[in-house]
Amino acid sequence: MWARPEELPEWGEDEFGLTEITGMTLLDGDEVVGPVTGLAESAGRDLFEVDHQGRTVLVPAVKDWLVEFDRDGRRIVMNLPAGLLDPEET
């Protein structure tokens, strides 16, 4: 289904859309992770696609990790678990 943005109801406090989050800055506490470039889904969970130091990392959109969703400041502040942003060893 397609609709123009002005035809959609406003997002709830804990809801967001792809067009809204694209370009927002994701932070882990006070540390900038990078800009959100997209949204993916895996096993029924939404994942933020984030450009982190020149590579795409997938950050699960876990409500318990969310500290602040700042629409006006275009920031998503989370408390990420240790190691989540570490490059995978192959």
C-alpha positions as CSV (number, residue, x, y, z in Angstrom):
1,M,0.0,0.0,0.0
2,W,1.3,3.5,-0.8
3,A,0.3,6.8,0.8
4,R,1.7,10.3,0.8
5,P,3.3,11.3,4.2
6,E,0.6,13.9,4.9
7,E,-2.1,11.2,4.6
8,L,-0.5,9.0,7.3
9,P,-1.3,9.4,11.0
10,E,1.4,10.8,13.2
11,W,3.9,8.3,14.7
12,G,3.4,7.3,18.3
13,E,6.2,8.0,20.8
14,D,7.7,4.6,20.3
15,E,7.1,4.3,16.5
16,F,9.1,5.4,13.5
17,G,9.3,5.0,9.8
18,L,12.2,4.5,7.4
19,T,11.9,8.0,5.9
20,E,12.1,9.5,9.4
21,I,15.1,7.6,10.7
22,T,17.2,7.7,7.5
23,G,20.0,10.3,8.2
24,M,19.4,10.4,11.9
25,T,22.6,10.0,14.0
26,L,22.9,6.9,16.1
27,L,24.8,7.2,19.4
28,D,25.9,4.7,21.9
29,G,25.6,6.8,25.0
30,D,27.7,9.9,24.2
31,E,29.7,8.2,21.4
32,V,28.6,8.7,17.8
33,V,28.2,5.4,16.0
34,G,27.2,7.0,12.7
35,P,24.3,7.9,10.5
36,V,21.3,5.6,9.9
37,T,21.3,4.6,6.3
38,G,18.4,2.2,6.2
39,L,16.4,-0.4,7.9
40,A,16.6,-4.2,7.6
41,E,14.6,-7.0,9.1
42,S,15.9,-10.3,10.4
43,A,13.9,-13.0,12.3
44,G,11.0,-10.5,12.8
45,R,13.3,-7.8,14.3
46,D,14.0,-4.4,12.8
47,L,17.7,-3.6,12.4
48,F,19.1,-0.1,11.9
49,E,21.7,-0.1,9.1
50,V,24.4,2.3,10.3
51,D,27.5,3.7,8.5
52,H,30.1,3.1,11.2
53,Q,33.7,3.9,10.3
54,G,33.1,3.2,6.6
55,R,31.3,-0.1,7.0
56,T,27.7,-1.0,7.5
57,V,26.7,-2.4,10.9
58,L,23.3,-3.7,11.8
59,V,22.0,-2.5,15.2
60,P,18.9,-4.3,16.5
61,A,16.1,-1.8,17.3
62,V,15.7,-3.1,20.9
63,K,13.4,-1.0,23.0
64,D,15.3,-1.9,26.2
65,W,18.5,-0.4,24.7
66,L,16.8,2.9,23.7
67,V,17.7,5.8,25.8
68,E,16.3,8.6,23.7
69,F,14.6,9.0,20.3
70,D,15.1,12.7,19.6
71,R,13.0,13.6,16.5
72,D,13.9,17.3,16.7
73,G,17.6,16.8,17.1
74,R,17.6,13.9,14.6
75,R,19.4,11.5,17.1
76,I,18.8,8.0,18.4
77,V,20.6,7.4,21.6
78,M,21.0,3.8,22.7
79,N,23.1,1.8,25.3
80,L,24.6,-0.9,23.1
81,P,26.1,-4.1,24.4
82,A,29.9,-4.4,24.4
83,G,31.3,-5.9,21.2
84,L,28.3,-5.2,19.0
85,L,30.2,-2.7,16.9
86,D,33.4,-4.8,16.7
87,P,34.3,-6.0,13.2
88,E,33.6,-9.7,12.7
89,E,36.6,-11.9,12.4
90,T,36.4,-14.3,9.4
